[in-house]
Amino acid sequence: MKFINGGVCAASGFLANGIHCGIRKNHSKKDLSLVFSASPATAAAVYTRNLVKGAPLTVTGRNISNGIARAMICNSGNANTCNADGILIAEEMCRLTGSALSIDPSDVIVASTGVIGQPLSLDPVSDGMDKLVHGLSKNGNQAAAEAIMTTDTRLKESAVEFELSGKTCRLGGMAKGSGMIHPNMATMLVFLTTDVAISAEMLRLALSDDVGGTFNMISVDGDTSTNDMVSVMANGNAGNEPITAACDDFEIFKEALHAVTVSLSRKIAADGEGATKLLECTVSGAQSLLIARTVARSVISSTLLKAAMFGADANWGRVLCAIGYSGADVDVSKIDICFRSTAGAVNVCRQGAGIDFSEDAAKAVLSEDEIAILVNLNSGNESATAWGCDLTYDYVKINGDYRT
């Protein structure tokens, strides 16, 4: 398996494009994204657990209930959430897309991201549809990825190439997410594509299993969004023996999926609103996977720890504190903590108590742009990793006037 370029267009048979259609006032910002499969694809998706859900999620869930999709349409700048006509708007976006592509509107995955509670006019979508469709290209992945960005500061794409039974296969994706990020499925928008032949049932199984250790293990600010969704389309163009049950090929497919989703998870966390550092907390020595994940999520979600990491302050007590209120059943007297980066590593806690360490060395370690927080519970064999970011002054600046 190797990482390749191409994002959502890396897999055979997928085209993409992104344009500015007029939803966003800034003409330099693309705001309408399209991904299209030249042939029918099996499809699966997972959605936010927030009780307040964007209308596009409801429509997408209905559209792909048969496990089939051909296209994905997504606008940025308006979430189409908490609107009286939201369902009708989402359905009409599917109709416009279906008509322009000559496909059934029910084969369209629809998504929106942006401000909540603002009416969404369909005029820009309708006016821009011809340009969007005519611009579909095998090289359109970057434009598509740009068009789903809101407060994101960088593109988030990833793709891998691998083999299934002698056939070369590819799986790629794009993501958006910078604020309103907290692990509760899915905490952002992610669109995945693959040319693997796999049944909708197995595709759903792979995706639902994967998110627990990837997208549900990231947190920027503790807010779970209303429009979060991860979707995947698989068109079978690779020509592999179709995966219809658990087998060796299915395990390889899951590894490929996991490689891409981990890559995208790290990119989302690193691009947290106002962030200057990526935080990666790895918990080892846990009695169960649930305990490991619970502890890791609690650590990277701690506001106090995130602030300490911004200041390069080795305040390890905040790590222990976050573990203590996580709800996980742990023996605090066994916990070891270490901070690590490209500048080195510094042990700060052993068996639940502080140990002598060089503050200067710790400052150097925590001044890098990627910080590993290593927690050993010394109570078992399970481990888990979570990703987050530091908390800076700019986070408040960005969100103080986000709507206006």
C-alpha positions as CSV (number, residue, x, y, z in Angstrom):
1,M,0.0,0.0,0.0
2,K,1.3,3.5,-0.9
3,F,0.0,7.0,-0.7
4,I,-0.7,8.7,-4.0
5,N,-2.1,12.0,-5.3
6,G,-5.6,12.6,-6.6
7,G,-8.0,12.8,-3.6
8,V,-11.5,11.9,-4.6
9,C,-10.3,11.5,-8.3
10,A,-7.6,9.0,-7.5
11,A,-9.9,6.0,-8.0
12,S,-10.8,5.1,-11.5
13,G,-14.1,6.4,-12.9
14,F,-14.5,9.4,-10.6
15,L,-14.6,13.1,-11.8
16,A,-14.9,16.2,-9.7
17,N,-15.2,20.0,-9.8
18,G,-15.7,23.0,-7.6
19,I,-16.8,26.5,-8.4
20,H,-18.0,29.8,-6.9
21,C,-21.7,30.0,-7.7
22,G,-22.7,32.9,-5.4
23,I,-23.7,31.4,-2.1
24,R,-20.7,33.0,-0.5
25,K,-20.2,36.7,-0.8
26,N,-16.5,36.4,-1.4
27,H,-16.0,35.7,-5.1
28,S,-12.5,34.2,-4.4
29,K,-14.1,31.4,-2.4
30,K,-15.5,28.4,-4.2
31,D,-18.8,27.3,-2.7
32,L,-20.2,24.4,-4.7
33,S,-18.6,21.0,-5.1
34,L,-19.4,18.0,-7.2
35,V,-18.1,14.4,-7.4
36,F,-19.4,12.1,-10.0
37,S,-19.0,8.4,-10.7
38,A,-19.3,7.4,-14.4
39,S,-20.9,4.1,-13.4
40,P,-23.3,3.2,-10.5
41,A,-21.6,2.8,-7.2
42,T,-22.4,1.2,-3.9
43,A,-22.7,3.8,-1.1
44,A,-22.6,4.1,2.6
45,A,-22.6,7.0,5.1
46,V,-22.5,7.8,8.8
47,Y,-24.0,10.9,10.4
48,T,-23.8,13.2,13.4
49,R,-25.4,12.1,16.6
50,N,-26.5,15.7,17.3
51,L,-30.3,15.8,17.7
52,V,-30.3,18.9,15.5
53,K,-29.5,17.6,12.1
54,G,-29.1,19.4,8.8
55,A,-31.7,18.7,6.2
56,P,-29.1,17.3,3.7
57,L,-28.4,14.4,6.1
58,T,-32.1,13.4,6.2
59,V,-32.3,13.5,2.4
60,T,-29.0,11.6,1.9
61,G,-30.0,8.9,4.3
62,R,-33.2,8.4,2.4
63,N,-31.4,8.5,-1.0
64,I,-28.8,5.9,-0.2
65,S,-31.0,3.6,1.8
66,N,-30.8,1.3,-1.2
67,G,-27.0,1.3,-1.1
68,I,-26.5,3.1,-4.4
69,A,-25.2,6.5,-5.4
70,R,-23.7,8.2,-8.5
71,A,-22.9,11.7,-7.3
72,M,-22.2,14.0,-4.4
73,I,-23.1,17.7,-4.3
74,C,-22.0,19.9,-1.5
75,N,-22.3,23.7,-0.9
76,S,-20.4,25.8,1.6
77,G,-21.4,29.0,3.2
78,N,-24.8,27.9,4.4
79,A,-25.6,24.7,6.4
80,N,-29.2,24.4,5.4
81,T,-30.0,23.6,9.0
82,C,-33.0,24.7,11.1
83,N,-34.8,26.0,8.0
84,A,-38.5,25.4,7.5
85,D,-37.9,24.5,3.8
86,G,-34.6,22.7,4.4
87,I,-35.8,19.3,3.1
88,L,-37.3,20.8,0.0
89,I,-34.0,22.7,-0.7
90,A,-31.9,19.6,-0.2
91,E,-34.2,17.6,-2.5
92,E,-34.1,20.3,-5.1
93,M,-30.3,20.3,-5.0
94,C,-30.5,16.6,-5.8
95,R,-33.0,17.2,-8.6
96,L,-30.8,19.9,-10.2
97,T,-27.8,17.6,-9.9
98,G,-29.6,14.6,-11.3
99,S,-31.0,16.5,-14.2
100,A,-27.6,18.0,-15.1
101,L,-25.9,14.6,-15.0
102,S,-28.8,12.6,-16.5
103,I,-29.1,10.4,-13.4
104,D,-31.8,9.6,-10.9
105,P,-32.0,12.4,-8.3
106,S,-32.2,9.7,-5.6
107,D,-28.7,8.6,-6.5
108,V,-27.3,11.9,-5.2
109,I,-25.5,12.4,-1.9
110,V,-26.2,16.0,-0.8
111,A,-24.4,18.0,1.9
112,S,-24.2,21.6,3.1
113,T,-21.8,23.4,5.5
114,G,-21.7,26.9,6.9
115,V,-23.9,29.1,9.0
116,I,-26.9,27.5,10.7
117,G,-30.4,28.9,10.6
118,Q,-29.9,31.0,7.4
119,P,-32.3,30.6,4.4
120,L,-30.5,29.0,1.5
121,S,-31.5,30.3,-2.0
122,L,-31.3,27.7,-4.8
123,D,-30.8,30.4,-7.4
124,P,-26.9,30.3,-7.2
125,V,-27.0,26.5,-7.3
126,S,-29.3,26.4,-10.3
127,D,-27.3,29.2,-12.1
128,G,-24.0,27.5,-11.5
129,M,-24.9,23.9,-12.2
130,D,-24.0,23.9,-15.9
131,K,-20.6,25.3,-15.2
132,L,-20.1,22.9,-12.4
133,V,-21.0,19.8,-14.5
134,H,-19.2,20.9,-17.7
135,G,-16.0,21.4,-15.6
136,L,-16.0,17.9,-14.2
137,S,-12.5,16.5,-14.7
138,K,-10.2,13.7,-13.6
139,N,-8.0,16.5,-12.2
140,G,-10.9,18.3,-10.5
141,N,-10.2,17.0,-7.0
142,Q,-8.5,20.1,-5.7
143,A,-11.3,22.4,-6.9
144,A,-13.8,20.1,-5.3
145,A,-11.9,20.1,-2.0
146,E,-11.6,23.9,-2.0
147,A,-15.3,24.3,-2.5
148,I,-16.3,22.5,0.7
149,M,-14.0,24.6,2.9
150,T,-15.3,27.2,5.4
151,T,-12.9,28.4,8.0
152,D,-10.4,25.7,6.9
153,T,-7.0,27.2,6.0
154,R,-5.7,24.3,3.9
155,L,-6.9,21.5,1.6
156,K,-7.5,18.1,3.2
157,E,-7.0,15.3,0.7
158,S,-5.6,11.8,0.9
159,A,-5.5,8.7,-1.3
160,V,-3.8,5.2,-1.4
161,E,-3.1,2.5,-3.9
162,F,-3.2,-1.2,-3.0
163,E,-3.9,-4.6,-4.5
164,L,-6.8,-7.0,-4.1
165,S,-6.3,-10.4,-5.7
166,G,-3.8,-9.0,-8.2
167,K,-5.9,-6.0,-9.2
168,T,-4.7,-2.5,-8.6
169,C,-7.2,-0.6,-6.5
170,R,-7.4,3.0,-5.2
171,L,-9.2,4.8,-2.4
172,G,-9.2,8.5,-1.8
173,G,-11.1,11.3,-0.2
174,M,-11.4,14.9,0.8
175,A,-12.5,16.5,4.1
176,K,-13.5,19.8,5.6
177,G,-13.4,20.7,9.2
178,S,-11.7,23.3,11.4
179,G,-14.2,24.3,14.1
180,M,-17.2,22.7,15.7
181,I,-15.1,19.6,16.0
182,H,-15.7,17.0,18.7
183,P,-15.7,13.2,18.6
184,N,-19.4,12.1,18.2
185,M,-19.6,10.9,14.7
186,A,-18.6,12.5,12.5
187,T,-17.5,16.0,13.4
188,M,-16.9,17.2,9.9
189,L,-17.7,16.5,6.2
190,V,-15.7,13.7,4.5
191,F,-16.3,12.3,1.1
192,L,-14.5,9.1,0.1
193,T,-14.3,7.3,-3.3
194,T,-12.9,3.9,-4.3
195,D,-12.9,1.8,-7.4
196,V,-13.1,-1.4,-5.4
197,A,-16.0,-3.8,-6.1
198,I,-17.7,-4.2,-2.7
199,S,-21.3,-4.8,-1.6
200,A,-23.2,-1.9,0.1
201,E,-23.5,-4.1,3.2
202,M,-19.8,-4.7,3.5
203,L,-19.0,-1.0,2.7
204,R,-21.3,0.1,5.5
205,L,-19.7,-2.4,7.9
206,A,-16.2,-1.2,7.0
207,L,-17.1,2.5,7.4
208,S,-19.0,2.1,10.7
209,D,-16.2,0.1,12.2
210,D,-13.5,2.5,11.1
211,V,-14.9,5.8,12.4
212,G,-14.7,4.7,16.0
213,G,-10.9,4.8,15.8
214,T,-10.5,7.8,13.4
215,F,-13.0,10.6,13.0
216,N,-14.6,9.9,16.4
217,M,-11.1,10.4,18.0
218,I,-10.6,14.0,17.0
219,S,-11.6,17.1,18.9
220,V,-10.9,20.8,18.3
221,D,-13.4,22.7,20.5
222,G,-15.9,20.3,22.1
223,D,-18.8,21.3,19.8
224,T,-20.5,18.5,17.8
225,S,-21.8,20.0,14.6
226,T,-25.3,19.5,13.1
227,N,-24.2,18.6,9.5
228,D,-21.4,16.1,10.1
229,M,-21.3,13.2,7.6
230,V,-18.8,10.7,6.2
231,S,-19.9,9.1,2.9
232,V,-18.2,6.7,0.6
233,M,-18.9,5.5,-3.0
234,A,-17.4,2.4,-4.5
235,N,-17.9,1.9,-8.3
236,G,-16.1,-1.4,-8.8
237,N,-14.0,-0.2,-11.7
238,A,-10.8,-1.9,-10.4
239,G,-12.3,-5.2,-11.5
240,N,-11.5,-7.1,-8.3
241,E,-13.5,-10.1,-7.2
242,P,-16.5,-8.4,-5.5
243,I,-16.2,-8.3,-1.7
244,T,-19.5,-9.6,-0.3
245,A,-18.4,-11.2,2.9
246,A,-15.6,-11.2,5.4
247,C,-12.3,-12.3,3.7
248,D,-8.7,-11.4,3.3
249,D,-9.5,-8.8,0.6
250,F,-12.0,-7.2,3.0
251,E,-9.2,-6.9,5.6
252,I,-6.9,-5.3,3.1
253,F,-9.7,-2.9,2.1
254,K,-10.3,-1.9,5.7
255,E,-6.6,-1.2,6.1
256,A,-6.6,1.1,3.0
257,L,-9.7,2.8,4.3
258,H,-8.1,3.3,7.7
259,A,-4.9,4.7,6.2
260,V,-6.9,7.4,4.4
261,T,-9.2,8.2,7.3
262,V,-6.3,8.5,9.8
263,S,-4.6,10.9,7.4
264,L,-7.7,13.0,7.0
265,S,-8.3,13.0,10.8
266,R,-4.8,14.3,11.5
267,K,-5.3,17.0,8.9
268,I,-8.6,18.1,10.4
269,A,-7.1,18.3,13.9
270,A,-4.0,20.1,12.7
271,D,-6.1,22.8,11.0
272,G,-8.3,23.5,14.0
273,E,-9.5,27.1,14.1
274,G,-6.6,29.3,15.2
275,A,-4.4,26.2,15.9
276,T,-0.6,26.3,15.8
277,K,0.0,22.7,16.9
278,L,-1.3,19.2,16.2
279,L,-1.7,17.2,19.4
280,E,-1.6,13.4,19.2
281,C,-2.4,11.5,22.4
282,T,-1.6,7.8,22.4
283,V,-2.8,5.7,25.4
284,S,-1.3,2.3,25.9
285,G,-1.5,-0.3,28.6
286,A,-5.3,-0.1,28.9
287,Q,-7.5,-2.9,30.1
288,S,-9.9,-2.4,27.2
289,L,-10.1,-0.5,23.9
290,L,-13.0,1.5,25.3
291,I,-10.9,2.7,28.2
292,A,-8.0,3.6,25.9
293,R,-10.3,5.6,23.6
294,T,-12.1,7.3,26.5
295,V,-8.8,8.4,28.1
296,A,-7.3,9.6,24.8
297,R,-10.4,11.6,23.9
298,S,-10.6,13.2,27.3
299,V,-6.9,14.3,27.2
300,I,-7.0,16.0,23.7
301,S,-10.4,17.6,24.6
302,S,-9.1,19.3,27.8
303,T,-9.3,23.1,27.4
304,L,-6.7,23.6,30.0
305,L,-4.2,21.2,28.4
306,K,-4.8,22.7,25.0
307,A,-4.0,26.1,26.4
308,A,-0.8,24.7,28.0
309,M,0.3,23.2,24.7
310,F,-0.1,26.6,23.1
311,G,2.2,28.1,25.7
312,A,4.6,25.2,25.5
313,D,4.1,24.7,29.2
314,A,4.7,21.1,30.4
315,N,1.8,21.2,32.8
316,W,1.4,17.5,32.9
317,G,-1.1,17.7,35.8
318,R,-3.7,18.7,33.3
319,V,-3.2,15.4,31.5
320,L,-3.7,13.5,34.7
321,C,-6.7,15.7,35.6
322,A,-8.4,15.0,32.2
323,I,-7.8,11.2,32.7
324,G,-9.4,11.5,36.2
325,Y,-12.6,13.0,35.0
326,S,-12.9,10.9,31.8
327,G,-15.1,8.3,33.5
328,A,-12.7,5.5,32.6
329,D,-11.9,2.9,35.2
330,V,-8.1,3.4,35.6
331,D,-5.6,3.1,38.5
332,V,-4.1,6.6,38.7
333,S,-1.2,5.3,40.7
334,K,0.1,3.3,37.7
335,I,0.0,6.1,35.1
336,D,3.2,7.3,33.2
337,I,3.2,10.4,31.0
338,C,5.7,11.5,28.4
339,F,5.7,14.5,26.0
340,R,7.5,13.9,22.7
341,S,8.2,15.8,19.4
342,T,10.9,16.0,16.8
343,A,12.9,18.0,19.4
344,G,13.1,14.9,21.7
345,A,11.1,13.4,24.6
346,V,10.7,14.3,28.2
347,N,9.1,12.0,30.9
348,V,7.1,14.1,33.3
349,C,5.0,11.6,35.4
350,R,5.7,8.1,36.7
351,Q,3.2,6.0,38.7
352,G,0.8,8.9,39.0
353,A,3.3,11.3,40.5
354,G,5.6,14.0,39.2
355,I,9.3,13.4,38.5
356,D,12.2,15.7,38.0
357,F,12.7,17.0,34.4
358,S,14.3,19.8,32.6
359,E,11.9,22.7,32.0
360,D,14.1,23.9,29.2
361,A,14.1,20.6,27.5
362,A,10.3,20.3,27.9
363,K,9.9,23.8,26.5
364,A,11.9,22.8,23.4
365,V,9.8,19.6,22.9
366,L,6.5,21.5,23.2
367,S,7.6,24.3,20.9
368,E,7.3,22.1,17.8
369,D,4.2,22.0,15.6
370,E,3.4,18.4,16.3
371,I,3.3,17.2,19.9
372,A,2.8,13.5,21.0
373,I,1.3,13.0,24.5
374,L,2.1,9.4,25.6
375,V,0.0,8.0,28.4
376,N,0.8,4.5,29.7
377,L,-1.9,3.1,32.0
378,N,0.2,0.0,32.8
379,S,-2.9,-2.1,33.3
380,G,-3.5,-4.0,30.1
381,N,-2.6,-4.5,26.4
382,E,-5.1,-2.2,24.6
383,S,-4.2,1.1,23.0
384,A,-5.8,4.0,21.2
385,T,-4.9,7.4,19.6
386,A,-6.8,10.6,19.5
387,W,-6.0,13.9,17.7
388,G,-6.6,17.5,18.7
389,C,-4.9,20.9,18.6
390,D,-3.8,23.7,20.9
391,L,-6.2,26.5,21.9
392,T,-5.1,30.0,20.8
393,Y,-6.3,33.6,21.0
394,D,-7.3,33.3,17.3
395,Y,-10.0,30.7,18.0
396,V,-12.0,33.3,19.9
397,K,-11.4,35.9,17.2
398,I,-12.6,33.6,14.5
399,N,-15.8,32.6,16.3
400,G,-16.6,35.9,17.9
401,D,-18.0,37.2,14.6
402,Y,-18.4,34.0,12.5
403,R,-21.9,34.8,11.4
404,T,-21.5,38.5,10.7
